[in-house]
Every structure is written in structure tokens, then in C-alpha cells.
């Protein structure tokens, strides 16, 4: 799992590519990125499955912010991005949420 970031020329937007590796997505048929940027919707941000079994999704976010997220695999299994920028405790469970930081100098 990994995050790739690219910033707009004016620096106000950051396009983040979220990805789930083939190893983490073994035997998974669908994946979604779920986070505060989509009101924690389990269906609004589906990921595309590649031939190698990985999943990716690109989301344009405002820069200079932090966004919490997790991956939802097959609608039942929650996973963090183990290469996220940081982690914070989830408010409603005993788990952590992954965090992406959209700052150029982070």
C-alpha cells in the first residue's frame, strides 16, 4: 500500500493516488477508499483493479490539510495504509485511521 501525491501548479490542490498492493488485496474482488473527504462513504470512491491484482484510486484534495482514511475490501474488511503519512486513533473503534497529509513540505 502506498500514497503518491502531485500538486497543482498553484499549490492549492493535491491529487493523491491511493493504492492497495496485490499482496494485500489477495482474493479481493472490490476495494473502496473511505475517509473524511467522502463523508466516510463505503461506496462513493471505488478503486480500479489492475491486472496484477492491485487497486488504485485518484482523489483531488485541498492542499495544506490532513485527511483520515482507510480501505474497505470486499465491503467487510478494513485495512490501513501501512505507508500512510501518520496514524491517529479512530473515534469509534479500537483501531487507528491512516492519515494523508497534503502539504508540499511534509
Helices and strands as residue ranges (DSSP letters): E 2-7, E 13-20, E 31-35, G 36-38, E 48-49, E 55-62, E 66-73, E 77-79, E 86-89, E 96-101
